[in-house]
Amino acid sequence: MGARRRRKADWHNGERMALARLLAAQQGAPLDLAVELGAQQRIPCRLLAVPVPQEVADQRRRRLRKEARDKGRTVGAERLALCAWTIVVTNVPAAQQDTLVLLTLRWQIELLCTLWKSHEGVDTLRGRRAERVLIELYAKLLGRLMKHWLLLTSCWQRPERS
């Protein structure tokens, strides 16, 4: 039970804190807090929490309940409460205000990489030596980037494009 409780708590100023309780005290205001994570070694991070619209929170709760029901489990009140927040732990400095914008861009980059891996074969490399693999990977990524750029600049304005 003790190990399970430790996973649900983070450290702030040397004290453990329950995330759901901390966010409930925020009363819907965004949170930007310096925390340290880790059991043996403390790693300094930033905890960002931004409330989401009610529709998004309800959708997250429905998805969470469905996944739990499919696995024959129940969802705790704490997890349901956390659905009302977008929570990010990052090492991006506090001076950089656009951390959440970077999070949305990261998702777009992941979608692009998934597309390149599934349709363009970027993840299949023939080289065995490390330098050969790196050269092949960089060449494939550069080629896909140029192909994607040409596609966007040449036919993006055409209404009949698919």
C-alpha positions in Angstrom: 0.0 0.0 0.0 2.9 2.4 0.8 4.4 2.1 -2.6 1.1 2.7 -4.3 0.6 5.8 -2.2 4.0 7.1 -3.2 3.2 7.0 -6.9 0.2 9.3 -6.4 2.1 12.0 -4.5 4.7 14.4 -5.8 7.3 16.4 -3.8 7.2 20.1 -3.3 9.7 21.9 -1.0 10.7 18.6 0.5 7.1 17.7 1.3 4.9 15.2 -0.4 1.7 16.5 -1.8 -1.4 14.9 -3.3 -2.0 16.2 -6.8 -5.8 16.0 -6.8 -6.0 17.9 -3.5 -3.6 20.6 -4.7 -5.6 21.1 -7.9 -8.9 21.2 -6.1 -7.4 24.1 -4.0 -6.7 25.9 -7.2 -10.4 26.3 -7.9 -10.0 26.3 -11.6 -7.0 28.6 -11.8 -3.9 27.5 -13.8 -1.0 26.2 -11.8 2.7 26.6 -12.5 4.7 25.1 -9.7 8.4 24.1 -9.2 8.5 20.4 -7.9 11.1 17.7 -7.5 10.3 14.2 -8.7 11.9 10.9 -7.7 12.2 8.6 -4.8 16.0 8.3 -4.5 17.2 11.2 -6.6 15.2 14.4 -6.8 14.9 15.9 -10.3 13.8 19.5 -10.4 10.8 20.0 -12.7 7.9 22.2 -13.4 4.3 21.1 -12.8 1.9 22.8 -15.1 -1.8 22.2 -14.8 -4.5 24.0 -16.8 -8.2 23.4 -16.4 -10.0 22.1 -19.5 -13.6 22.9 -20.6 -16.3 20.8 -19.0 -17.0 19.0 -22.3 -13.4 17.8 -22.5 -13.4 16.7 -18.9 -16.6 14.7 -19.4 -15.2 13.1 -22.6 -12.1 12.1 -20.6 -14.2 10.6 -17.8 -16.4 8.7 -20.2 -13.3 7.2 -21.9 -11.7 6.4 -18.5 -14.8 4.7 -17.3 -15.2 2.7 -20.5 -11.6 1.5 -20.3 -12.0 0.5 -16.7 -15.3 -1.3 -17.4 -13.7 -3.2 -20.3 -11.0 -4.4 -17.9 -13.4 -5.2 -15.1 -12.2 -2.4 -12.8 -13.6 0.7 -11.2 -12.3 4.3 -11.5 -11.3 6.1 -8.3 -12.6 9.6 -7.5 -9.1 11.0 -7.6 -8.6 9.9 -11.2 -12.0 11.3 -12.2 -11.1 14.6 -10.7 -7.8 14.8 -12.6 -9.7 14.5 -15.9 -10.6 18.1 -15.5 -7.0 19.2 -15.9 -4.3 19.0 -18.5 -1.2 18.2 -16.5 2.3 18.5 -17.8 5.6 17.8 -16.0 8.5 19.4 -17.8 12.0 20.7 -17.5 11.4 23.7 -19.8 12.4 26.8 -17.8 9.7 29.0 -16.3 10.9 31.9 -18.4 9.6 30.1 -21.5 5.8 30.8 -21.4 4.8 28.7 -24.4 5.2 25.3 -22.9 1.6 24.3 -23.6 1.9 25.5 -27.2 5.0 23.2 -27.6 2.9 20.3 -26.3 0.3 20.7 -29.1 3.2 21.0 -31.6 4.7 17.8 -30.2 1.5 16.0 -31.0 1.6 17.3 -34.6 5.2 16.2 -34.9 4.3 12.7 -33.6 1.5 12.4 -36.2 3.9 13.4 -39.0 6.6 10.9 -37.8 3.9 8.2 -37.7 2.9 9.0 -41.2 6.5 8.9 -42.4 7.2 5.6 -40.7 4.0 3.9 -42.0 4.0 5.2 -45.5 7.5 6.3 -46.3 9.6 3.6 -44.6 11.7 5.9 -42.5 12.0 3.3 -39.8 13.5 0.6 -42.0 17.2 1.0 -42.3 19.7 -1.3 -44.1 22.9 -0.2 -42.5 24.7 -2.2 -39.8 27.4 0.3 -38.7 26.4 3.2 -36.6 27.6 5.9 -39.0 25.9 4.2 -41.9 22.6 4.0 -40.0 22.8 7.7 -39.1 23.6 8.8 -42.6 20.7 6.7 -44.0 18.3 8.0 -41.4 19.3 11.7 -41.9 19.0 11.2 -45.7 15.5 9.7 -45.4 14.3 12.4 -43.0 15.7 15.1 -45.2 14.1 13.6 -48.3 10.7 13.2 -46.5 10.9 16.8 -45.2 11.6 18.1 -48.7 8.8 16.0 -50.2 6.4 17.2 -47.6 7.4 20.8 -48.1 7.0 20.5 -51.8 3.6 19.0 -51.4 2.5 21.8 -49.1 3.8 24.6 -51.2 2.7 23.2 -54.6 -0.9 22.0 -54.2 -2.1 23.1 -50.8 -4.1 25.9 -52.2 -5.9 23.7 -54.8 -9.5 22.9 -53.6 -9.6 19.5 -55.3 -6.7 18.1 -53.4 -7.4 15.2 -51.1 
